[in-house]
């Protein structure tokens, strides 16, 4: 048992590194926006199409990845996703015209939809009571990956160009594909559920259309899907445009941009495990605990972003401090919403349920970068970031409350289903 306990943390570590480097590659486009725009001689509206293209392709591939993860070995499929990441990044690096770059960068969205496999596999290594914390730890990799990408861009773009940076991150993807293929093992679906503790599973549970259709009968899940549609709009806008906003509208120097972004990202990274731990703590007291923590984080983040963007340009220190506080609250919902989805879904359709969530998120928010770019051309990036983000978060707050209302009944249904399976497994021994 101790070896199994240690190995699950090894697997978590492998996936942490994967997400860290993958996010660095995926989000490099933000800090590299200006040199790419200069090389291809394009404006914000066309650059917004580059951002949206990869998001849209990722959204299209989510259902396919989700189905495959629930049918076949998640570990082997994740190795394939890592290889695709490396290969498509290399193709982007060799593009010499804007149409080719637009198409090749859009193709990088294929592997962006691979994360449901990670979360599903991790859910079979760790029990429900600690998943908020575990997912919070894992999701730290996302802002740290953004920071790593930003530092790579600032330090190396002048020496090897943006294409050279893409060659580096693409090579890392191929290296990780080999590591995942040989060192990460799949485990039976549902193994970490409390009802299955100390039971040797004899039945293999895999995706079925009947079970998948049942997902749409869970009212709490429908509200979570709805909040997902609005919830990623702010992330896409801030991720892809905030770097340029600091450069062009707040007139930050390179050093000021780096200081502000590094501090904000570090606080953002802290927000994931803080939100996850708080969610686990309140979940143990009340089944709605995770979603109430999420709602509070969303509301606080919206208020703080409005305050931050209203600070005068010359008050750089106050702006940096205010953005750091904002960043703590923004990710509170992420590990808790994910854990809640798994609190109401059967193990063999968790990748599918997560993929549906991401499909709705990415499908809706794919237009966000392009919309923000169009607003910026007509008005300003300040207006685009503020109105899109705050408006979306208000909707998310309301949808989260709706999900919380129906959640206890859906959790009880799942626990009853798992108890029935445990009894069946015991009778088969």
N, C-alpha and C positions, 0 to 999 in steps of 0.2 A: 504493500500500500504506500510505503514511503517513497518507493521508486516511482510509482504512478503519480504521487503528489508532486515530486520534483520534476518529472517529465512534463506535466501540464504547464508548469511555469517556464520550462524550456520552450515549449510550443508557443506560449504567449510571447516570449522574448523574440522568437523568430518572426512572428507576425507583427510585433512592434517595429522591428527593423524594416520589414517589408513596407508597412504603412508609412513609416518615417521617410524612407527613400522614395517611395512612390508618390507621396504628397509633395516632396521636394521637386520631383520631376514635373508633376501635374501643375503645381502652382508657380513654377519658375516663370511661366508666361506673364505673371503679374509684374514682378520687378524688371522683366526684360521687355515690357510693353514698348517703352520709348525707343530703344534701339531697333526693335523689329519694325515699328511704324516708320522710322526714319529710313531703314533699308528698302522697304517696299513702297515708300511714299504714299501712305494711306492715312485716313483720318480716324477719329474715334468710332464712327459708325461702322466702318469696315473692320476695324479691330474688334469691335463687339461681335461681329459675325464669327471671328476666329474662336472667341470664348464660347459662344453659344453652340457652335458646330460640334465641339467635343462633348458638351453637356447633352446635346440632343442625341448623338450617337450612343452615348452611355445609357441614356434613358431607354432607347430602343432595345438595347442588349440586356437590360435587367431581367425581363421575363425569361429569356433563354438561359442566362446564367443561373437564375433561381431554380428553374426546372432541372437543369443538369446537376446542380449541387444536391438536390433532394433525391436524385436518382442514382448518382454514381459517386465515386470517391472524391470527397471535397479536397483532400490534400493534393491529389494529382491534378485536378482542375485548377487549383490555385497556382501550381507550378506552371501550367500552361498560360494562365493569365499574366504571370510575371514575365514569361518569355515574350508574350505579345507586347507588353509594356516596353521592354527593351527594343524590340524590333521596330515598332511604330515610331518611337522617339528617334531612332536612327534615321528613319525615312524623313521625318520632319527636319532633321539637321541638314540634309542634303538638298532640300528644296531651294530653287533659285528664282522662282516667280511667285507672286502672291497667290494665284489660283492653285498652284501645286501645294504651297504651304498651307493654304486654307483646307484643302482636301486631306493632306497628310496629318495635319494637326487634329482634324475631326476624327481621323481613324484612331487616335490615341484614346478616344472615349470607349473603345471596345473593352479594354481592361479596367477602365474606371468603374465599371459595374460589377466588379468581382468581389466586393467586400461582404455581401451577404453570406458567402461561403465561409469567410473568416469568423464572422459572428456566430453562425450556426455551429461550426465545429467547436468554438470556444464554449458555447452553451452546453455541449456534451462533456466538457472537461470540468466545468464549475457549476455548482448548484445555484438555484434561484436567489437564495438569500445574500449572495456576494456578487451577483452579476453586475449590479450597478457600479460597484467599486472596480471590478475587473474591466468592464467596458470603459470606465472613466480612465483607467491607467492606459489601456490600449489606445484610446482616442487622444491622449496627450501627443501621440505621434503626429497627428494632423497639424496642429499649430507649430510644433517643433520642426516638422518637415517644411512648412512654409518658411520658417526662419532660416533653416539650412539652405533652402533654395535662394532666399534673398541674399544671404551672405555669399553664396557661390556666385550669384549674379554680380554683386557689388565688387567682389574681389577679383573675379576672373574675366568678366566681359571685356574689359579693356585689354586683356592679354591674349585670350584665345577666341574671343567673340562669342555670341550667343549660340552659334552652331557647335562650337567646341564643348560648351557646357552641356548641351543636349547629348553629345557623344558620350560624355562621362556618365550621366544619369542613365542613359540607355544601356550601357555596359553593366551597370550595377543591377539593372533589372534581370538581365540574362544570368548573371552570377547567382542571384537569389532564386531564380527558377530551378537551378541545379540543387541548391541547398534545400529547398522545400521538397523537391521530388524525392530526395534520398533520406531526409531526416525527420519529416513530419508524418505521423501516422494518423489515419482516420480512426474513429471510435464508434461503437453502436449508437444510433440516434436515440436519445432519451436516457442515456446511461447515467447522467448526473441529476436526474429528477429525484426528489426526496423519496418518492414511493418505490423507486428502483434501487435504493441503497441496499447493498449486500445481496442483491439478486443477480444471478448470472443470466443475462438475456439470451433466450433461445430463439426469439422471433426477430426477424429483420424488418424494420418498418421503413418503407420507402414511399415516395410521392404517389398519391392517387388523385385523380380529378375530383372524385367525390369529396375527399377531405379538403381539397383546395377550395371547392365551392362553399364549404361550410364557413370559410373565413369571412365571407361577405354577409353572414348572418350574425356576426358579433358586432353589436352596436358600438362598443368602446373602440373596436378596431376601425370601424368606419370613420369615427371622429378623428382618430389618430391619422388615418390616411388623408382626411381633409386638412388637418393642420400641416401635414407634410407638404401639401401643394403650396401653401403660402410660406412655410417655414424656411425654405432654402433661398427664397428671393434675396433676403438680406445677405446671406453668406456669399452668394454669387457676386452680388454688386460690390460688397466690401473687399472680397478676395481679389477680384480682377481690377478694380478701379481705385482702391484707396491709396495705393502706392503713387499713382499718377496724381490723385487729388492733392496729396501732400506736396508733390513736386511743383504742380502748375498753379494751384489755387491758394495754397498756404505759403508758397515760395520757400519751402524748406530746402536747406542745403542737403547734400548727400549724407553728411554726418548726422544732421538733425532727423532726416528720414530714418536712418538706420537706428538711432537711439530710440525714437518714438515707436518704431515698429518692433524692435527687439523687446522693449519693455511691455508693450501691449500683448505681444505673442506669448511672453512668459506668463503674464497674468491670465491670458486666455487658456494656456496649457494647464494652469493650476485650477481653473474653473471646472474642467472635466472631472478629475477625481473628487474635488470638493462637492460638486453636484451629485456625482455617483454615490459617494459615502452618505451624504444627507438623504438621498433617495432611499438607499438601503435601510438607513436608520428609521425613517418614518414609515417605510413599507412594513417593517416588523411590527409597528404599532397599529397601522391602518393600511388596508390594501390600496387606498387612494394616495398614500404618502408620496410615492414617486412623482405622480402627476401634479400634486400640489406644489412640490418643490420646483417642478418644471414651470408651472404657471407663474410662480413668484420670480423665477429667474428671467422669464420672458418679459414680464412687466418692468422689472428693474432695468433690464438691458435697454428697452425702448426709451425709458425716461432718461437714462444716463447718456444715450447716444444723442438725443435731442439737446441735452445740456452741453455736451462736448462740442458739437458742431456749431453752437451759438457763441462759443468763446472767440474773442477777437484774434486775428492772425498773429498779432504781435505778442500775445500771451502764450508763448510756446510751451513754457514749463507747465502752466495750468492746464493747457490742452492735453499734454502728454499724461499728466496725472489723471485727468478726467477720463481719458480713453482707456487707461489701465484699469480703472474701476469698472468702466463699462465692459471691458473684456472679460472680467471675472464672471459676470452674470450670463453673458451670451451663450456659453455652452452648457448651462445647467440642464437644459431639456434633453440634450443629445443622448447621454448614457441611460437616462431614465425612460425616455420614450422607447428606445431599443429594448431595454429590459422588460418594459410593460408589454410590448408586442409579443415577446417570448413567454410572458406570464399567462397569455390567453390562447396560445397556438400550440398545436401538437408538434413534437420534435421533427416529424418527417415532412412538414410543410413550413418550417421556420425560414429556410432560405427563400422559399417562394413568397411568404408573407413579407419578409424584409425587402425582397425584390419589388413587390407591388408597391410598398412604401416608397422605395427609391425611384421607381418608375414615375409615380405621381409627383414626387419631389422634383426630380430632374426634368420630367416632361413639362411641368409648369414653369419651373425656374429657368429652363433653357433660354427663354426669351429675356431673362433679367439683364444679362450683360449688354445685349444689343439694345434693349429698352433704355438702360442707363446711358449708353453711348449716345443714343438719339436725343435723350433729354439734355445731356451735357452739351451737345452741339447747339441746341436751341436756347438753353438756359445756363446750367452749370453742373459740375459733378457734385457740388454741395447739395443742390436741390435733388438730384437723382438719388444720392445715397440716403438723404434724410427721408424723403417722402416714400420711397419704395420700402425702406427698412422698417420704419415706424408703422406704416400702414399694414405691412405683412404681419408684424408682431402682434398688433392688436387683434387681428383675425386668429392668429395662433392661440392667443390667450383664451379666447372664447371657445375654440374647438377643444382645447385641453380640458377645460371645465366640463364640456359635454362628455368627453371620454371618461373623465373621473366619475361622473354620475352613474354610468352603466358598468364600470369596471368590476366591482365586487362580484356581480353575478357571473360575468364571463370567466373570472378567475376560478370561482367555485366549480363551474362546468369543466374546466380543464383538470382540476385536481381530482374530480370524480372520474374522469376518463383515465387518468394515470393510475388511480387506485384500482380500477377494473383491470387494467393491463397487468399491474403488479400481481393481482390475485390470479390471473390467467397464467402468468409466468411461473408462479409458485406451484400451481397445480400441475404444470408440465415437468417439474423437476422429478 
